[in-house]
Amino acid sequence: METIKVYSPVEDREIQKNLADSPIWKTAYHKEELEEAKTKHNQMFEYTIKFEDIKPIQVTKIKKM
């Protein structure tokens, strides 16, 4: 299992209920893309997510940037 930080302008307060189909994935960014994403969006959220291979398993932390 690997823990990865995912960035999105979408705040999903219900992400624990349906992680795989969360709306954050439509505009999700990796850390390397964060600076470019900040120029496109007024707000960003950092989601710390545990993955098993490519499947998201658990959200451990959500932080507004």
HELIX and SHEET records of a PDB file:
HELIX    1   1 PRO A   23  THR A   27  5                                   5    
HELIX    2   2 LYS A   31  GLU A   33  5                                   3    
HELIX    3   3 LEU A   34  LYS A   40  1                                   7    
SHEET    1   A 3 GLU A   2  SER A   8  0                                        
SHEET    2   A 3 PHE A  45  GLU A  52 -1                                        
SHEET    3   A 3 LYS A  55  LYS A  64 -1                                        
END                                                                             
